Amino acid sequence: MNLSLTEEQQNEMRHAYYDGAPGIFVSGLVWVAATFVCYLAGMKQAVWTLLIGGALIYPLSAVLTKVMGRPAKTGKDNALNQLVMASTFWLILCCAMAFGLFLLRPAFFFPAMMVTIGSRYLVFASVYGRSIFWVMGGSLIVAGVVAFFSALSPGVAAGIGGLIEVLFAVFVFLKASKPAV
């Protein structure tokens, strides 16, 4: 198994997934939905909105990516697929831990999820070969830590997570690599 990164593999990822922009956008919308649910129906429902919506990010973003004319898949020989899969397992475990934290201290759930999602974006810096993922991941991590230590309300914390992702999605869409003509 070859796990060395090549620019060719990153180019394939950038093309196939539109530089990750559809996934960032869908994720941001899930955070925004959780924010509204938090205010309208309560914290427990907002947590489930983020967890269930989070499980739907990949399939929804794949559909959006295909609608935008990209394949939303890469060749099986692209070693970066393994890196993405490994980070997905890590993400699922961290979501389970964040849910456990919710059971103990509900207000800590959204900050923990911001740190979790932000950390995953740091992996995407290598997957896509784009430094913007360092900035976005770092922004979510810092926001999560600030939300945690300043005891922001869950709705505000979720809203900040959504705002960060939607703004970065717009930026990544604008800067995304264009298909060769």
Buried (B, 14 or more C-beta within 10 A) or exposed (E): EEEEBEEEBBEBBBBBBBBBBBBBBBBBBBBBBBBBBBBEEEBEEBBBBBBEBBEEBBEBBBEBBBEBEBEBBBEEEBEBBEBBEEBEEBBEEBBEEBBEBBEEEBBBBBBBBBBBBBBBBBBBBBBBBBEBBBBBBBBBBBBBBBBBEEEBBBBBBBBBBBBBBBBBBBBBBEEBEEEEE
